Amino acid sequence: MRKSLVAILSVVSLMVAGLAFANGSPAPVSTPELKQVIGSNGKATLVFFQNPYGRPCKMQKEVLDKLQSDRKGNFNIAPVNAMKQEDQKAFYDYGVRSLPSLVLVDKSGKIARVFAPGIQSIETLTSALDGLK
């Protein structure tokens, strides 16, 4: 029972932290990749926190690749790699503790949505991208 309560409280606190971020605050640009991609070329960006060797992250990458192909590249993907030392600060800055995780940043560089950790479907991501102004 106690472990269940701790797990539930952890998930709730991550969700609250994500909601606090998704209020239009500027997206942290903690890595060279994020500095280069976020707000560039007038497109929204999906920041993709991943371990490229993990099965769930590989599955999410397949979804993102298909979505980018379907939408003819009208958004950017900025990968943040758990295995790269230089990317570690971004995990802290965004409060990411589970993989895969996605954060949607609008074309002006502000956080539009923080998705719950786990694999997001094409439908969910399409809806979020379409909902941007």
N, C-alpha and C positions, 0 to 999 in steps of 0.2 A: 504494500500500500504506500509506504513512504517513498519508494523508488518511483512509483507512478506519479505521485504528487510532485516530486522534484522534476521529473520529466515534463509534466504539464506546465509547471511554473517556468521552466527553461524555455519552452516553446512560446509561451505567452510573452515572456520578456523579450525574446527575439522579435516577435511580431510587433510589439509596442515600439521597440527601437527602430524597426523598419518603417513603421508609420510616422515616427518622428522625423526620419530622414526624408520621407516622401512628401514633404510640405513645400517643395519648390526651393529647397536650399541648394547652394552650389555643390556640384559633384566634386569630391576630392580628386585631384590629379596626382596621385602619389607615385606613379611609375612613368617611365618615358613613353610607354605605349598609350597610357591614359592621356598624357599631355598632348600627344600627337593626334589622337583620334577624337576625344570628346570635344564637341563644338566645331569640329572641322567640317568643311564642305556643306554646311547647312543641313546636316542630317542628324536624326536621333541616333543614339548609341545604346546598344545593349552591352553592359559590362558583364562579362562571363567569368565568374570565379570558378576555377576548375583544378582538378588533378588530372592531367591528360592521360594518366595510366589507369584511372578508375573507370569501371564499367558504366556507372550512372553518368559520369561526365562525358564519356564517349557517346552515350546515347543522346545526351543533350546537345552535343556538338553536331550530331547527325540532323537533329531537328532544326538547329540554327542554320546549318548549311542549306537544307532544303528550303527553309523560310527565306533566306537571303536570295536563293536562286528564283523562287516563286515571285518574290517582290522586286526582282531585278536590281538588287543592291541599293534600295532606297533608304537603307539604314546602315549604320556601322556596327561592327562587333569588335569589342576591345577585350581580348582574353587576358585574364590575370591568373598566373600559374602558381599553384601552391608549392611547386617544386623549385621555383626560382627565388633565391634570396632577395633579389631586388624588388620583388613583387609583394613581399611580406607586409610592408607598411600599409598597402592598400587593403588587405584583409582587416587590419586593425581599424583603419579610417572608416571603412564601410560597416564595421561590426559583423563581418561574415565569420560564422563559426561552423557552418555545414556546407557540404558540396554535393552537387553543383548548386550555385546560387546565381541569380540574375538581378541586375539593377538596370532600370530603364532611365536614361538621361535624355532630356529633350534637346532640340537643336540649339538652344541657348546655353546649354551646359548645366541645367538645373535638374535635380532628381525628380522624376515624374512618378516612379513606382518602384517599390522594392518587393520582389516576388518572394513567396515562401520558399525555403530551401527545397530542393528536389527537382525532378524533371518537369519542365513546363511544356505543354502541348503547343502545336502550331496554332491551334484555335485561340488559346489563351494569349499567346504572344501577338498574333494578328490583331486581336481585339484591343490589346494595350497600345500597339503601334497606331492603329486607326483612331484611337481615342485621344491622341496627342493633337494639340492645336497648332 
